[in-house]
Amino acid sequence: MQATAQKKKNGKVLDFIERVGNRLPHPYILFLWLCLILALISLACSMAGVSVVNPTNGETVLAKSLISKDGLIWLLENLLSNFQGFSPLGLVLAMQIAIGFSEKVGLLTTAMRRAILGVPLWALTATVLFLGINGSIASEASIIVVPALAAAAFESVGMHPIAGLLAGYAATNAGFTACVIVAGTDVLLADVLLAGVTESAAQMIDPAMTVNATCNWYFMFVSVFTLTAVGVFVNKKFIVPRLGTYDPADGEGVDAVESSSEITPVQAKALRAAGIFSILYILLFAILVIPSGGMLRAEDGSILNGPFIKGLVPILMIYFILVGVVYGVKAGTIKNSSDVPMRMAQALEGMTGYIVLVFVIAQFINMFSYTNLGMIIAVKSADALQAAGFTGIPLMLFFILLCCVVNLFMTSGSGKWYIFAPILVPMMMMLDYSPAFAQIVYRIGDSTTNAITPIYPYIPIAIGMAKKYDKNFGMGSLISMMLPYSIAFLIVWVIQMIVWVLFNLPLGPGVSVFL
């Protein structure tokens, strides 16, 4: 409790949010209540005949009640498939096996010690944020990997590990859509969905309009550095003072193979072997990807649409397992083949609570989709803004805030873009804004509130990680300390957007703010 007692009471609002949040029931019970409330709201909306016109196909979408014959049948028929089809579950478990295995054999601990030698503390925070923001290259796997590594790095230099964990979590979530290269998010928005949902929406106004994956590249490239800078500021001014002094006795215990801060000759040798393997692994995939006829390129020669990007998570998983084996054999933490599955099993020991929680989260998300309330809320809100007659920057700000609010109820970025694109893109084109700029508006609102969304499926993972260092850490603690990041990221991103509009800077190669 010592660390908690040493927290500086420097933010009454954040203190209140933390107290209220931590008094909430266990997330499992909370989601059960949310499911019940959703069922009652769906009944009321269904009885009232609430509906909207689907902007994608022009069909009328009616609110559907869960408290009905059809709703009951749907629930009984889909209860298990909702759980089995919950995509983050497989990703989380797979990456936990791989990352946890590398941790159990001592690779991550040793690598962190070596990596931070001689690095200034400010550079460590900036590095965590920079890597986390660019983590979208590895899709959602970064949400698991970066916070865990950041916590270990911070602890190894005597900084509060939760400060590192929170910086990594904020970067990978609130800054998810930014990247120094064209990443999967760009491809998802522009090229893949509905054969180009942005382009399809734009062609409602201009049939000759084309949209490609590089249309937001310049803006997002700059975003990485602006968000990194503001993230360092938030971490120093808000997070570290609230956390106070770290006491290992406050946590549930951190798994570690070695506790010494010094790297032994055996560990150094094992680390060199892991480094050589890493280079060879990278070279292998470079051979498979870089040549124009590379095996892991798409049929049209594209890397972004090819097997390499689509299979990046399995590639990372295999890497962490194999490099862990190399290190473990050399370091002596793996003595025979049976140690490999044993260490993998140990890596999953702390995941049972998450698996139980995912069952009810999956039900809530799919129930929300079944009732059509997500689409109804989004479309009606967007229609209200359009009817209000807002133009220019005020319109942009309202749409950003709308995306922020809707993101609290719908965590699927692609799902929301299906709804928003046919409304937002044509509306902004009528006001002489490019489809690429419409994507910018959406991406800012969609990203910044990820870290504070209560129904976000990765929140239990972050809380579980934090409890290793502070057993009193709860949902209120996480959201209260993510709020400064979300607000700061939103403000700096909006300012950057306004600068782009005022000076009509290019958003990407050959793409400007205005048509």
N, C-alpha and C positions, 0 to 999 in steps of 0.2 A: 503493500500500500504506500510505501514511501514515495515513489515517483508521483503517484496521484496527489499526495499531500503537498508536494513541492511544486505543483503546477502554479503558474502565475495567473491570477484572475484578471487577465487583461482584456477580456471580451465578454461582457455580460450577455450579449445576444448569443454568442457561441456557447457560453456556459449553459444558457437556458435550453438551447437546441440539444446539447449533449445530455442534460438531465432528463428532458422529456423523452428523447430518443431511447435512452437506456432504460427507461421505465416501461417502454413498450414490451408486450409479451414476446416470448420466443418467436423468431421469424416463422416457424412452422405454424404456430397458433395464429399469428398475425395474418398469414396468407389464408388460413381457413376462414377467418372472419371476413377477409376481402372477398373470398369466393361467395360467401353467404350474402354479403352486401351487393356484389355484382349480380347475383341471382335475383334479388329483390328489385334492383334497378332495371334489370332486363325485363322483368314481369311488368313493371309500371310502364316502361317505354313501349312494350309490345301492346299492352292494353290501350295506350294512347295513340297507337298507330304511327309512331315516330319513324320517319324514313328520310332518305336522301337519294339523289340521283348519282350513281357511280359515274364520275367524270371520265373514266377510261372507256366504258362501253355504252353509256347512256341508260343503263338499266336501273330500275328503282330498287334500292336496298332497304329492306324493312328491318326494324329491330326484332330480334328473335328472343323469346323467353326461355330461360333454363328451367323455369318452374312450369312445365307443360309436358304433355305426352312425348312430343318430339324431342324436347330438351332432355328428358330423362333417358329416352332411348339412345340419344347421341352420347350422353355421358357414360352409360353402361357399355356401349360399344367401343368407346374411344378412351376409356380410363387408362388402360394399359398402353395403348399406342401413343397417347399423349406423353407418357413417361418415356417409353422406348424411343420415340422420335424426337426427344428434346436434344437438339444438336450440341449445345454446350457441354452436356454431360460426357459424351464420348471424348470430346476435345480435352476437357479438364482431366479426366481419368488417364487418358493416354499421355498427356504431357506431364502429369504428376508422376506416372510410372518412370518416365525418362528422366525428368529433372530431379525427382526424388532419389532415383537410383544414383545419379551423379553426386548428389549431396551425401548419400549414405556411405559411399566409398571414399569420401573426403575430397573429391576433385574440386567442387565449387568453393569449399572453404579455403583450400590451398591456392586456387586460382585468384580468389579475391584478395588474399594476403599479398600475393605477388603483384597483382594489378594496381593496388593502391599505394605501394611503396613510393614515397617521394611526391605523391600527388597532393597539391594543396586542398584543403577542405572545401573551398568554394568551387574548385574544379570538380570535385567528386559529386557534389549536388548537381552542378550543371551537366555533367556527363550522364548521370542517371536520368535527368529530365530529357536531355537530347536523345538518348537512346530510346527512352520510353515513347516519346512523341513519334519517332520514326519506327516504332514497333509495329505499325500497321503493315509493314512489309511482310511480317510473319503472321498477318491476320490477327485473330483474337488470342492466339497463343501467347503473344507478348503480355497480355493482361495477367497471365499466370507467372511467366518467367521473370519479367523485369522487377516487379515489387519484391519477390522473394530474394533475388540477387542483390537488390538495392539495400534491403534490410541487413543482409549478411555483410555487405561492404561497409555500411555505416557502423555496425557493431564492431567490426574489426579495427576501426580507427578511433574508437571511444565515443562515437556520436550515438544518439538515440536511434536504435534500429527502426522504430516505428516511424521516425521522421523520414528515413530512407524509403520505407515501405509506402508511406503516403505519397511521397514525391513520385515514386514509380507508378503507383496506382492512378494518381491524377494525370500524369503524362500519358499513360497508355489509354486512358478513357476520355478525359476532357479534351485532350489533344489528339485523339485517335485519327482524325481525318487528315492531319498535316503530315507531310513527308518530303524529304529532299529529292526523292525520285518519284516517278509515276508508279503508284502502288495499286494494290487490289481494289481499294476504295474508288479510285478514279475509274478503273475498268468497270466496276460494278455499276456506278451511276451512269456512265456514258455509253458503254458498249454492250454489256451483257443483258441486262434486264429487259425483257420484251423486245429483244433485238435493238436495244437502244431506246429506253423509255424517255430520256431527255430529248433525243432527236425526234421521236414520234410525237411528243408533245409540242415541240417547236414547229413541226410540219403541219400542225393544225392552222398555223398562221402563214408559214412560208414553206410550201412543199419542197423547195430546193435546199432548205436548211440542213446542214450536217453538223454533228457534234462528235468530237473524238476524245479519247482518254487523257490527252495532254492539255485540255482546254483550261484547267485550273492550276497547272503546274507551277508557274511563276509565283502566283499568290501563295500557294501552299508551301513552296520552298522558303519564302521569306517568313511565313508563319512559324516555321520550326524554330527560328532564331528569336523571334519576338516572344513566343510562348515560353521558350527556355529561359529567357531573361526574366520575365515576370514570374515564372515558377520559382526561380532562385530567390527572388524578393519575398514571395509569399512564404516560402519555407523558412527563411531567416527571420522574418518579422512576425509571423503569426503562428507557425507550427512548432518550431523549436522551443519558443518561450512557453507555450501551453503544455508541452510534454514534460518539461523539467528535466531532472536528472534521472538517468536510467539505472535501475537496480534489477539485476537478473533474477532476484528473488520474487519480483512482482509477476513474473511470467509463469506459464505452465511448463516451461522447459524447452530449450532449443536443441534439436538433434545435431550432434556434431561428432565427427570421428576424432578430431584432435582439438584440444583446447588451447594449446600453446600458440603464441603469436609468431614464433619463429618457424621458419621452414627448414626442415631437416634435410640432410643430403639425399636421403631416400625419396622424400617428397619432391625435392627439386629434380631428381632424375626422372621420377614418374611424370612430373609436370612437363618436362622436355619431351618425353615420349608422347604425351597427350597432344602437345603442340605440333610435333611432326605429323602425327595422325591427322590433326585438324587441317594442316596444309595439304596433305595428300587427299583428304576428303573434299576440300574446296576445289583442288585441281581436277579431280574426277568429274565433278559437276560442271566445272568450267568447260571441260572438253565436251560434255553432253549438251551444253546450252549455248556457248558463245559462237561456235561455227555456224554459218548460215544454214547448213543442213543438219544441225544438232538434233540428237534423238529426242530431247526434251523440249523442242520447239513445236509450235502449232504447225498444222499442215501448210498454212500460208506464210510460215517463217517467223511469226510473231512469238516473242518471249512472254509477253503479258497475258496472252490468251492460251498459252501452251501448258503442257503437263507440269513444267517446273513450278510455276506460280500456284497452280491448283494443288500440287502435291507438296508444297513447302512445309506444311505441318508434319506430315510423315517423314520428310527428309530431316527435319530438325529432331524429331523423336528418335529416329535411327541413329543420328549423330550423337546425341547425348548418351544413348545406351552404349554404343561402341566406344566412344571416347572414355566413358566411365569404366568400361572393361579394361581398356588399355592402361588407364591410370591405376585402377585397383590391383591389377596383376603386378605392375611394377612397384606399387607402394606397399603391397602385401595385405591390403584390405580385402582382396579376393584371393582365396587360397585354393579353391576348386570350383568346378562348374556349378555346383549346387548353391554356391554363395550368390550367384547372379539372380536367380528367381527369388531367393530368400530376401535379398536387398530390395528387389522390386516390390515384394509383398510388404516389407516394412515401410516403403514409401507411401503405401495406400492405407496404412493403419489409421491415419487421422482423417480419412475421407468419408467415413460412415455417416457422420452427421450431415455432411453436404448431400450425400445420396438420398437420405431420408427427406431432406428439405426440398430437393429438386422435384420429388414426386408431386408435392402440392404446388410448387411454383409452375410446373409444366401444366397442371390442371388449370390454374388461374389464367395463364397466358392463352391457352387454347380456348377456354371458356369466353374470354374477352373477344377472341376472333370469331367464335361461333355466333355470339350475340350481335355482331356487326356494330357494336357500340364504338369501337375504335374508329372505324371509317366515318360513322355518323358524327362523332365529336370533331374529327379533323375537317371534314367537308363543311359542316355548318359553321365552324369557327372561321375557316378560310372565306366562305361566302359572306360572312358578316364584315370581315375586314375589307373585302372588295366593295361591298355596298356602301361602306363608310366613305369611300372616295379618297383614301390616302394616296399620295404620290411621293416620288422622290425618296429621300433618306428616311422620313417617318414611316413610309410603307415598308422599307427594308427592315427597320427596327421592329415593327409590329410582326412581320413574318418571322423574324428571328425569334422573338419572344413566343410566338405561337408554336414554332417548332420545339422550343425549350419546354413549353407546357405539355404538348402532346407527347414528348419524349418521356415524360414521367409516367405515362400510361401505356405507351407502345415502345418497346425497346428495340424493335427490329428497324434498323435504318433503311433497309431496302423496302420493307413493307410500307413505311411512311412515305418513301419517295414514289411508290406506286400511286399513292393517294394525292400527294402534293403536286407532283410534276404536271399533270394535265391542267391544274388550276394555276399554279405559280408561273410556269414557263410562258404560256400564252399571255397571261396578264402582264407580265413584265415586258414581253416583246411588244405589246400594244403601247407600252410606255417608253419604247425605244431602248430597252435593256436587252443584252444578249442572253441566250439560254445558259451560257457558261456562268454568267453572273448570278442567274437564278440558282444554280448549283451552289455557288459560294454562300448565298444567303441561307440556303437549307443546311449546308454542312456546318456552318457556325452554330446554328441553333441546335442541330442534332448532336453535336459533339460535346459542347460545354456542359450539358446537364447529365451526361452519362454517369459521371462520378457520384451524383447525388440522387439518382433514380432508385427509389426503395425497392422496386421489383426487378432490378438489374440482377441477372442470374449469377454474376461474379462477386456480388457483395458478400455472400457467406464465405467465399474463399478468402477474401481480403480480411474479414473479421477473424477467421480461423488462423491466418498467418499472424495477425497482430496479437492474438491471445497467447502465442508462444512467448511474447515479451511483456504483455500486460493482461493478466487473466480477467481484469475488469473491463476490458475494451469491448464495446458493443456497437450496435448499429448507430445509436446516437453519437457515439464518439467518432465513428467514421464519417457520417454525414456532416457533423459540425465542423470537422477539420478538412473536409473536401469542399465545403461551401466557399471559403476564401479562394481556393484554386479556381472553382467554377466561375465565380464572379469576376476575378481578375482576368482569367482567360477570355471571358465574354467581353469585358470592357476593352482589352487590348485588341481583340479581333475586330470588334466594331470600329474602333479608331482606325485600324489598318484598312478596313473596308471603305470607310469614308475617304481616307487618303487616296485610295485607288479610284474612287468615283470622282473626286474633285480634280484629279490630275489625269483621269482617263488612262491609267497605266495598263499595260497588257496583262491579262490574266494567265495567258499561256501563249505558245507560239502562234502568232497570227490572230489572236483572239483578244478583243478589248471589252471594256465594260458595256459600251453602247454599240448598237447595231450600225 
